[in-house]
C-alpha cells in the first residue's frame, strides 16, 4: 500500500508536519508506536483519522488518543504483519510440517485465518493470528495439498523445519546418513527427529548468527565506502565552482544501512557479553 494513500479515511503522511497540528511521524512518536503500528491502528479504527487539513491531527485529538496509547499498543502487539511466505515458515516451525504459501492461502479461504492488510499488492497476516491457528486444522490443510507425499518433505521444506538453508540441510542430512528418495524427498519423521536434536539446533543457530554478522560487517563496509565517496564529492564541489552538487540519495541509503548494521553488531556484542557472564 502506498504510504500516502488514504484508506478508511486514514491519511498516511510520510514526514513530520510543521505548523499547526501533528503529522504522522510526530503522532507515532507521541504514542510511542512504530510507523507500521500507527498505520495499522488507523486502518483498524484504533486511532481516529486526521481532523485538520493536510492530514494533521489537532492537539486535542492527539491528547485524547495518547490516553489510550497503552491499549493501542497492546492490541497491535510488537511484531509487524508478515507476508504469506514468512507466515508459512512460522507455521512450519510451530507445527513441524512443510507449510507452504498455498496452505496459508487455503486457510484464509477456509475462514480460519484473517487477512489483515495488503502492502504493495501482497497479503499480510498478524503473527498472533498465525500462532492461534489450530494445529490439526493446519495439518489437514497440508495433508490435502500433499496427498500421498504427506510423509516426505523436499530439502527446502526440511531446511525450513531446521531453520537452515537448503545447502546446509543437504550437508546435515548426509552427515546423519539421511538419504532422499527417487523424487529427492526425505522422510518427514527423520527430519522431525533432526529438528528435535537440541545440539544440532544450537549449532544451526550459531551458523545463522555467524552468517548474519558477516553480512552486517559487509554492509557496514560498503556503506562506509559510499559515505567516504560522497564526502569526497562534497569536497570537490566546494573547491570546484563548475562541479555539480553530489546527489544526497546514496548518502541517505548508506547512512540508513550503516545504522542498521552497527545496531546489529552492537546487539551481538551485548549478547556475547551476557553469554560470557553466564
C-alpha positions as CSV (number, residue, x, y, z in Angstrom):
1,X,0.0,0.0,0.0
2,X,1.4,3.4,-0.9
3,X,2.2,5.3,2.3
4,X,0.4,8.4,1.0
5,X,-2.8,6.5,0.1
6,X,-5.9,7.2,2.2
7,X,-7.7,4.1,3.4
8,X,-10.8,4.1,5.5
9,X,-10.4,7.9,6.0
10,X,-6.9,7.5,7.4
11,X,-4.3,9.6,5.6
12,X,-0.8,8.3,5.8
13,X,1.7,11.2,5.9
14,X,5.4,10.3,5.4
15,X,7.1,13.0,7.3
16,X,6.6,15.2,10.4
17,X,4.3,18.1,9.8
18,X,5.3,21.6,10.9
19,X,2.9,24.3,11.9
20,X,-0.5,23.7,13.3
21,X,-1.3,20.2,14.3
22,X,0.6,16.9,14.4
23,X,1.8,14.9,11.4
24,X,2.0,11.2,11.0
25,X,5.6,10.8,12.2
26,X,5.2,13.0,15.2
27,X,1.9,11.3,16.2
28,X,3.7,7.9,16.0
29,X,6.4,9.3,18.3
30,X,3.8,10.8,20.7
31,X,2.0,7.5,21.0
32,X,5.3,5.5,21.2
33,X,4.3,3.5,18.1
34,X,6.3,2.3,15.2
35,X,5.1,3.6,11.8
36,X,3.7,0.3,10.8
37,X,1.8,0.1,14.2
38,X,0.2,3.6,13.6
39,X,-0.7,2.7,10.1
40,X,-2.4,-0.5,11.2
41,X,-4.0,1.3,14.1
42,X,-5.6,3.8,11.8
43,X,-6.9,1.1,9.4
44,X,-8.4,-0.8,12.4
45,X,-10.1,2.2,13.8
46,X,-7.9,2.3,16.9
47,X,-6.7,5.8,16.0
48,X,-9.1,8.4,14.6
49,X,-8.4,10.0,11.2
50,X,-6.8,13.4,11.0
51,X,-9.2,16.3,11.9
52,X,-7.2,19.1,10.3
53,X,-6.3,19.9,6.7
54,X,-3.2,18.4,5.3
55,X,-3.6,15.1,7.1
56,X,-2.8,16.5,10.6
57,X,-4.2,15.8,14.0
58,X,-5.2,18.6,16.3
59,X,-3.6,18.9,19.7
60,X,-6.8,18.0,21.5
61,X,-7.3,14.8,19.4
62,X,-3.6,13.8,19.9
63,X,-4.0,14.2,23.7
64,X,-7.3,12.2,23.7
65,X,-5.6,9.4,21.6
66,X,-2.5,9.4,23.8
67,X,-4.6,8.5,26.8
68,X,-5.4,5.2,25.0
69,X,-1.8,4.6,23.8
70,X,-1.2,1.7,26.1
71,X,-4.3,-0.1,25.0
72,X,-3.5,0.6,21.3
73,X,0.0,-0.9,21.7
74,X,-1.4,-3.9,23.5
75,X,-4.0,-4.5,20.7
76,X,-1.4,-4.3,18.0
77,X,1.5,-6.3,19.5
78,X,5.2,-5.8,18.9
79,X,5.5,-7.9,15.8
80,X,4.7,-6.3,12.4
81,X,2.4,-8.1,10.0
82,X,4.1,-10.6,7.7
83,X,3.6,-11.9,4.2
84,X,2.5,-15.4,3.1
85,X,6.0,-16.8,2.7
86,X,7.1,-15.8,6.2
87,X,3.7,-16.9,7.6
88,X,4.3,-20.3,6.1
89,X,7.7,-20.5,7.6
90,X,6.4,-19.5,11.0
91,X,3.7,-22.2,10.8
92,X,6.3,-24.8,9.6
93,X,8.4,-24.3,12.7
94,X,5.4,-24.3,15.0
95,X,3.5,-27.3,13.5
96,X,6.5,-29.3,12.4
97,X,5.4,-29.6,8.7
98,X,6.5,-28.1,5.5
99,X,3.8,-25.5,5.3
100,X,3.7,-23.5,2.0
101,X,2.2,-20.3,0.8
102,X,-0.7,-22.2,-0.8
103,X,-1.6,-23.6,2.6
104,X,-1.7,-20.2,4.1
105,X,-4.0,-19.0,1.4
106,X,-6.2,-22.1,1.8
107,X,-6.5,-21.3,5.5
108,X,-7.7,-17.8,4.5
109,X,-10.3,-19.2,2.1
110,X,-11.5,-21.6,4.8
111,X,-12.1,-18.7,7.1
112,X,-9.5,-19.9,9.7
113,X,-7.0,-17.1,9.1
114,X,-7.9,-13.4,8.6
115,X,-6.1,-11.3,6.1
116,X,-5.4,-8.1,7.9
117,X,-3.8,-5.9,5.3
118,X,-2.1,-5.5,1.9
119,X,1.3,-3.9,1.2
120,X,2.4,-3.4,-2.4
121,X,-0.1,-5.9,-3.6
122,X,0.9,-8.6,-1.1
123,X,-1.4,-10.0,1.6
124,X,-0.3,-9.5,5.2
125,X,-1.1,-11.6,8.3
126,X,-0.9,-10.9,12.0
127,X,1.7,-13.2,13.7
128,X,-0.7,-13.6,16.7
129,X,-3.4,-15.0,14.4
130,X,-0.9,-17.5,13.0
131,X,0.1,-18.6,16.4
132,X,-3.5,-19.1,17.4
133,X,-4.3,-21.4,14.5
134,X,-5.4,-24.9,15.4
135,X,-2.6,-27.3,14.7
136,X,-4.9,-30.1,13.5
137,X,-6.5,-27.7,11.0
138,X,-3.1,-26.7,9.6
139,X,-2.1,-30.3,9.4
140,X,-5.2,-31.3,7.5
141,X,-4.7,-28.4,5.1
142,X,-1.1,-29.5,4.4
143,X,-2.3,-33.1,4.0
144,X,-4.9,-32.1,1.5
145,X,-2.2,-30.4,-0.6
146,X,0.4,-33.1,-0.4
147,X,-1.7,-36.2,-0.6
148,X,0.5,-39.3,-0.9
149,X,3.6,-37.1,-0.3
150,X,2.5,-36.1,3.2
151,X,5.1,-38.3,4.9
152,X,8.0,-36.9,3.0
153,X,9.5,-33.5,2.5
154,X,11.8,-31.8,0.0
155,X,15.1,-30.3,1.0
156,X,13.7,-26.7,1.1
157,X,10.9,-27.7,3.4
158,X,13.2,-29.7,5.6
159,X,15.6,-26.7,5.8
160,X,12.7,-24.5,7.0
161,X,11.9,-27.0,9.8
162,X,15.5,-26.9,10.9
163,X,15.9,-23.2,10.4
164,X,18.8,-23.5,8.0
165,X,19.5,-23.1,4.3
166,X,18.8,-25.9,1.8
167,X,22.5,-26.4,1.2
168,X,23.1,-26.7,4.9
169,X,20.3,-29.2,5.3
170,X,21.7,-31.3,2.5
171,X,25.1,-31.5,4.3
172,X,23.4,-32.2,7.6
173,X,21.3,-35.0,6.1
174,X,24.4,-36.6,4.5
175,X,26.3,-36.3,7.8
176,X,23.4,-38.1,9.6
177,X,23.0,-40.8,6.9
178,X,19.7,-39.4,5.7
179,X,19.2,-40.1,2.0
180,X,16.5,-38.8,-0.3
181,X,14.1,-41.0,-2.2
182,X,13.9,-41.1,-6.0
183,X,12.0,-37.8,-6.0
184,X,14.6,-36.1,-3.9
185,X,12.4,-36.1,-0.8
186,X,13.3,-37.0,2.7
187,X,11.3,-39.0,5.4
188,X,9.3,-36.4,7.4
189,X,9.7,-38.4,10.6
190,X,13.5,-38.4,10.3
191,X,13.6,-34.7,9.5
192,X,11.5,-34.0,12.6
193,X,13.9,-36.1,14.6
194,X,16.8,-33.9,13.5
195,X,14.7,-30.8,14.3
196,X,14.3,-32.1,17.8
197,X,18.0,-32.5,18.3
198,X,18.9,-29.7,20.7
199,X,22.6,-29.8,20.0
200,X,22.0,-29.7,16.3
201,X,19.6,-26.8,16.6
202,X,22.1,-24.9,18.7
203,X,24.8,-25.4,16.1
204,X,22.4,-24.1,13.4
205,X,21.6,-21.1,15.4
206,X,25.3,-20.3,15.7
207,X,25.8,-20.7,12.0
208,X,22.9,-18.3,11.3
209,X,24.4,-15.8,13.8
210,X,27.8,-16.0,12.2
211,X,26.3,-15.5,8.7
212,X,24.3,-12.5,10.0
213,X,27.4,-11.0,11.5
214,X,29.4,-11.5,8.3
215,X,26.5,-9.8,6.4
216,X,26.4,-6.9,8.8
217,X,30.2,-6.3,8.5
218,X,30.0,-6.4,4.7
219,X,27.0,-4.0,4.7
220,X,28.8,-1.6,7.1
221,X,32.0,-1.7,5.0
222,X,30.1,-0.9,1.8
223,X,28.1,1.9,3.5
224,X,31.3,3.5,4.9
225,X,32.9,3.5,1.4
226,X,29.8,5.1,-0.1
227,X,29.9,7.8,2.6
228,X,33.6,8.4,2.1
229,X,33.0,8.7,-1.6
230,X,30.1,11.2,-1.0
231,X,32.3,13.3,1.3
232,X,34.9,13.4,-1.4
233,X,32.3,14.6,-3.9
234,X,31.3,17.3,-1.4
235,X,35.0,18.4,-1.2
236,X,35.2,18.5,-4.9
237,X,32.1,20.6,-5.1
238,X,33.4,23.1,-2.5
239,X,36.7,23.6,-4.4
240,X,35.4,23.5,-8.0
241,X,32.8,26.1,-8.9
242,X,31.9,24.2,-12.1
243,X,31.2,20.9,-10.3
244,X,27.7,19.6,-9.8
245,X,26.4,19.1,-6.2
246,X,26.5,15.4,-5.1
247,X,23.3,13.5,-5.0
248,X,22.1,13.0,-1.4
249,X,20.1,9.9,-2.1
250,X,23.1,7.5,-1.9
251,X,24.2,9.1,1.3
252,X,20.7,8.7,2.9
253,X,20.7,5.0,1.9
254,X,24.2,4.4,3.1
255,X,23.6,6.1,6.5
256,X,20.5,4.0,7.0
257,X,22.4,0.8,6.1
258,X,25.3,1.8,8.4
259,X,23.0,2.5,11.3
260,X,21.2,-0.8,10.9
261,X,24.5,-2.8,10.6
262,X,26.0,-1.1,13.6
263,X,22.9,-1.8,15.7
264,X,23.1,-5.5,14.7
265,X,26.8,-5.7,15.6
266,X,26.1,-3.9,19.0
267,X,23.3,-6.3,19.8
268,X,25.6,-9.2,19.1
269,X,28.4,-7.7,21.3
270,X,25.8,-7.4,24.1
271,X,24.8,-11.0,23.5
272,X,28.4,-12.2,23.7
273,X,29.0,-10.2,26.9
274,X,25.8,-11.7,28.5
275,X,26.8,-15.2,27.4
276,X,30.3,-14.8,28.8
277,X,29.0,-13.6,32.1
278,X,26.6,-16.5,32.5
